[in-house]
Amino acid sequence: MQLHFDNFRNFNYADATVHLWIFKRSTTDRKFNTSYVQTDDAVNTLLKDVATHEVNRTTEFAPYSYLAQTNENSCLATPVLATNFSLLKAQVDRPEPECAVESVEELKGAQGYVVKFTHSGQTIYAVKRSTASWKTSYPNKFINMVFSNGELSAAENNSFSMETLKKTF
């Protein structure tokens, strides 16, 4: 686990390519349905900034258990094989253009989202579970976005937003 934590801490988020995926529950064996959401440079920069902030803040990890607790600078870690992440990863590693969201209706009801950061052959996945419907007005806790022409863009207003990647990697 220390190697994974070190990779998380040392990754070059500033120069990474960013891909945003949403996921919904599936009753099939694959457990999730995923869709790629094209984002503009402003959203990508915001996502990189949030990830960098969380990485800089997180200086230690502890193995996850039911009784484990974290402090402000720590996170909990669990082996990937103990989760369904491999099923989600298989879907978000598909070619993005083939899986792109085409309407804002496809975003509704998302169970969560994955931000995939890729740089120099390395990939870091940030996963965040969302509420049943993404909210529209929490300026201090959310990044505001507008979906237009098949792409999410940062917005001054609160027409669309998603909760930031707090305490995830």
C-alpha positions as CSV (number, residue, x, y, z in Angstrom):
1,M,0.0,0.0,0.0
2,Q,2.9,2.4,0.7
3,L,3.9,2.2,-3.0
4,H,0.3,3.2,-4.1
5,F,0.3,6.0,-1.6
6,D,3.7,7.3,-2.8
7,N,2.4,7.1,-6.4
8,F,-0.7,9.1,-5.4
9,R,1.5,11.7,-3.7
10,N,4.2,12.0,-6.4
11,F,2.0,12.0,-9.5
12,N,2.2,15.1,-11.8
13,Y,-1.4,16.3,-11.7
14,A,-0.6,19.7,-13.2
15,D,0.5,18.2,-16.5
16,A,-1.9,15.3,-16.5
17,T,-4.7,14.6,-19.1
18,V,-8.1,14.7,-17.4
19,H,-11.1,12.5,-18.2
20,L,-14.4,12.8,-16.3
21,W,-16.6,9.7,-16.2
22,I,-20.0,9.3,-14.5
23,F,-21.3,6.0,-13.3
24,K,-24.7,4.6,-12.5
25,R,-25.7,1.3,-11.0
26,S,-26.3,-1.7,-13.2
27,T,-28.2,-4.9,-12.4
28,T,-25.8,-6.8,-14.7
29,D,-22.6,-8.5,-13.6
30,R,-20.6,-5.5,-14.5
31,K,-22.3,-3.5,-11.7
32,F,-21.9,-0.1,-13.3
33,N,-22.9,1.8,-16.5
34,T,-20.4,4.5,-17.3
35,S,-20.3,7.5,-19.6
36,Y,-17.5,9.9,-20.5
37,V,-18.2,13.6,-20.0
38,Q,-16.1,15.9,-22.2
39,T,-14.9,18.9,-20.2
40,D,-13.3,22.1,-21.2
41,D,-9.9,23.5,-20.1
42,A,-11.4,25.5,-17.2
43,V,-13.1,22.4,-15.7
44,N,-9.9,20.4,-16.2
45,T,-7.9,23.0,-14.4
46,L,-10.4,23.1,-11.5
47,L,-10.2,19.3,-11.2
48,K,-6.4,19.3,-11.2
49,D,-6.4,22.1,-8.6
50,V,-8.8,20.1,-6.3
51,A,-6.7,16.9,-6.7
52,T,-3.5,18.8,-6.0
53,H,-5.0,20.4,-2.9
54,E,-6.2,17.1,-1.6
55,V,-2.8,15.4,-2.3
56,N,-0.9,18.2,-0.6
57,R,-3.2,17.9,2.4
58,T,-3.0,14.1,2.7
59,T,0.3,13.2,4.3
60,E,-0.4,9.7,5.7
61,F,-2.7,6.7,5.3
62,A,-4.0,3.9,7.5
63,P,-5.5,0.6,6.5
64,Y,-9.2,0.6,6.3
65,S,-11.2,-1.2,9.0
66,Y,-14.7,-0.7,10.4
67,L,-13.2,1.0,13.5
68,A,-10.5,3.1,11.6
69,Q,-10.5,6.8,12.0
70,T,-8.7,9.5,10.1
71,N,-7.4,12.9,11.0
72,E,-7.3,16.0,8.8
73,N,-4.2,14.9,7.0
74,S,-4.8,11.2,6.5
75,C,-6.9,8.8,4.4
76,L,-7.9,5.2,4.6
77,A,-6.6,2.6,2.2
78,T,-8.0,-0.7,1.2
79,P,-6.8,-3.3,-1.3
80,V,-8.4,-3.0,-4.7
81,L,-9.3,-6.6,-4.8
82,A,-11.6,-6.0,-1.7
83,T,-13.7,-3.6,-3.8
84,N,-15.7,-3.4,-7.1
85,F,-13.2,-0.9,-8.4
86,S,-11.8,-3.3,-11.0
87,L,-15.3,-3.4,-12.6
88,L,-15.5,0.4,-12.7
89,K,-11.9,0.7,-14.0
90,A,-12.5,-1.6,-16.9
91,Q,-15.3,0.7,-18.1
92,V,-13.5,4.0,-17.6
93,D,-10.5,2.7,-19.5
94,R,-12.5,2.4,-22.7
95,P,-12.0,4.9,-25.5
96,E,-13.7,8.1,-24.4
97,P,-15.2,9.3,-27.7
98,E,-17.1,6.0,-28.0
99,C,-18.7,6.5,-24.6
100,A,-19.5,10.2,-24.6
101,V,-22.5,11.8,-23.0
102,E,-24.7,13.5,-25.6
103,S,-27.3,15.2,-23.4
104,V,-27.7,16.6,-19.9
105,E,-30.4,14.0,-19.3
106,E,-27.7,11.3,-19.3
107,L,-26.0,13.0,-16.3
108,K,-29.1,12.8,-14.1
109,G,-29.2,10.1,-11.5
110,A,-25.5,9.4,-11.6
111,Q,-24.3,7.4,-8.6
112,G,-20.9,9.0,-8.7
113,Y,-18.1,10.0,-10.9
114,V,-14.5,9.1,-11.7
115,V,-11.8,11.6,-12.7
116,K,-9.0,9.8,-14.5
117,F,-5.7,11.6,-14.5
118,T,-3.1,10.3,-17.0
119,H,0.6,11.4,-17.4
120,S,3.7,9.6,-18.7
121,G,2.1,6.2,-18.7
122,Q,0.7,6.4,-15.2
123,T,-3.0,6.8,-14.3
124,I,-4.6,7.9,-11.0
125,Y,-8.3,7.5,-10.5
126,A,-10.3,9.7,-8.2
127,V,-13.7,8.3,-7.3
128,K,-16.5,10.3,-5.7
129,R,-20.0,9.0,-4.9
130,S,-22.6,11.6,-5.5
131,T,-26.1,12.2,-4.2
132,A,-29.1,10.8,-6.1
133,S,-29.2,14.0,-8.2
134,W,-26.4,16.5,-8.6
135,K,-27.2,19.7,-6.9
136,T,-27.3,23.2,-8.4
137,S,-26.4,25.7,-5.7
138,Y,-23.6,25.1,-3.2
139,P,-20.8,27.5,-4.4
140,N,-18.3,26.7,-1.6
141,K,-18.6,23.0,-1.9
142,F,-19.2,22.4,-5.6
143,I,-17.7,23.3,-9.0
144,N,-20.4,25.0,-11.1
145,M,-20.7,23.8,-14.7
146,V,-22.8,24.1,-17.8
147,F,-23.4,21.2,-20.3
148,S,-23.5,22.5,-23.8
149,N,-22.7,20.9,-27.2
150,G,-21.7,17.6,-25.6
151,E,-19.1,19.3,-23.2
152,L,-19.1,20.5,-19.6
153,S,-17.7,24.0,-19.1
154,A,-17.0,25.9,-15.9
155,A,-19.8,28.4,-15.1
156,E,-20.0,31.6,-13.2
157,N,-23.6,30.8,-12.3
158,N,-24.9,27.7,-10.5
159,S,-26.7,26.0,-13.4
160,F,-24.9,22.7,-12.9
161,S,-22.4,21.6,-10.3
162,M,-20.7,18.5,-8.8
163,E,-19.2,18.0,-5.4
164,T,-15.4,18.2,-5.3
165,L,-13.1,15.2,-4.8
166,K,-12.7,15.4,-1.1
167,K,-10.7,12.7,0.6
168,T,-10.6,10.3,-2.5
169,F,-7.8,8.8,-4.5
